[in-house]
Every structure is written in C-alpha cells, then in structure tokens.
Amino acid sequence: MANYKGLRRYYLIIEKLQEGKNTSFKSIAKHLSANDIEISERTLQRDIAQIRADFGVDIIYDKSSNGYSIDETSSTNLPSFYRFLELTLTTELLREQLKEKHTLLNHIQFEPIESLKGHENLKLILDAILLKRWIKFQYTRFDEGITKTHEAIPCLLKRYQNRWYLIAKVKSGREVTYGIDRMSGLKKMTAVFKEQDLVFPEGLNSVVGLNYTGEPVRVVLEADELQAKYLLSLPLHHSQKVLSSSKKTIRFEYLLIPNFELMQAILKLGDQVKVIEPKELKDEIVAALKRTLQMYR
C-alpha cells in the first residue's frame, strides 16, 4: 500500500482523469504541479500499475490520441476507491498536523454525534471477508429490542449517515443488513465459505441509503437555482445527470430504486426541490407533506 504522498498522487491523477477521456500526460502533470507535486511519465506508469494492482481501478492508454482514461467497465470499485482516498488523505493530513500542535482540534468541528460503538467490529469483519470465514454474533434490532444470535457470511461493508452497515448472507440464503453498532460478541467461525457464496447486491448501487428491494426507475427532480448549485457540487446519487436547465431551475435525472431513504433525502430539500416523476414517488411525497402539516394543526 502506498504512503501518504503516493495516495495523494493517486487522488490527483484520478481527479484529473474524471474530467474527461483521453487526458494527456502533460495535462496530468500540470494538474499535479499545481498541487506542488512533480511527476515523470515513468512515475505515472508505476502509479497506474499500482492503482490497478491494489484497488482494481484500470487506467488505459490510447495510443492514437496519446491520452489516458479510466476504463469504467472494468473498474467496478471506482466510487469506493475515490471515497477511500478522500477519507485516508484527510485522516493522514489531520494526524500530521496534530503532531505539530494538539490544540488544532479546537479549530475543527465534526458532524455531531458519531458514535464509536461497533468500530471495533470493522477489523474482525474485514479479516473474516479476507479469510472467507463465517461470523457469529449477537444482534439487537431497534424495532424489537430483543437480542438474538446470528450466523452469516460477511459480504459487503457500507457507510451511510455516519454509521457502518454489513450486508450479509444468512444460512437460508437471504440477504440481511446489520448495523455494526448493534453487534456484540462478534467472532470468526471455523466454517469457510466459497467465493460463489458471496453476495454483491446489484440494487445497492441504485439506491440512496440501504434498502434495495425493487427495480430502478427514472426519477426526475426539479431544483431551484440555489439548490441546483448544491446538487451539482454534491450529487444526490452517482447516477445524477442534468436533464434540462433554465434561468430559474435545473432538472436532474436519476436511475434509482424508490425507497424510504430517497423520500427522506427529498423531503430534507424542502420547497427548493420538486419531484417531477415518477408519479408514484410524487404522490408519496405529497402524502408525507400532508401528514406533516396535519401534525401541526
């Protein structure tokens, strides 16, 4: 695994390549130089090989255009890789600065309040995934309040709204989502699972949040000028595309499975965003707003 300097190069290389296809070495080198990093073409080739080997992100070179681009077809881990780099670089930067002066924390404010409960389970879950071992643990559901013992194949870790969740496969073959902060007594079992037993839910890439039951549909939102700027800088989902624009509004298109989390995300945007389609989602939002108004009468 590369050190901080290497990871920062990776981040800047990917950042430049995401601007468009067939990016020249000169453009990449200029982008890095603007961030106080000098790079040779040989170093770039080494970095490309390392990014492919360590993270499964494939950067290809087109001889006819003398440019580099990301092969998005084979680079299935690209969003996770980019998020990993952001988190790692931020953590490393803070660690280095805190070495100089611990009072730096007085000048940093994080989102409140992120519980550390369950973080000790992350390493054991990752170890179990690498070793292809079943896990056993006690789990307490919010809606039941009863602790039960579970055995499962750990398949995928996902972070959502400051919490870590595990997508796992239980003995019946069903896929179950667990909040790792509600796990206790987590252990690796001696039972080994096979590669084909792993579950990578396709629907998980088509949702906001965690609930991926159903089929993706075309979702169109219309945002006012101010909120559109926020959505352009921080998309609601990676499938976001600009459908049309005017002086006052922009319409965004998504390919999503409608779920509770999507409704919550839209409702949080208030009167700055309107659902255009599908009609079913629009009706659900209207019904939720009516129920909210009724509570205040």
ABEGO torsion letter per residue (X at the ends): XBBAAAAAAAAAAAAAAAAEBGBBAAAAAAAAAAAGBBBBAAAAAAAAAAAAAAAGBBBBBBAAAGBBBBBAAABAAAAAAAAAAAAAAAAAAAAAAAAABAAAAAABBBBOBBBABGAAAAAAAAAAAAAGBBBBBBBBBAAAGBBBBBBBBBABBBBBGGBBBBBBBBAAGBBBBBBAAABBGBBBBABBBBAAABBBBAAAAABBEABABEBBBBBBBBBBAAAAAAAAABBABAABBBABBBAABBBBBBBBBBBAAAAAAAAAAEAABBBAOBAAAAAAAAAAAAAAAAAAX
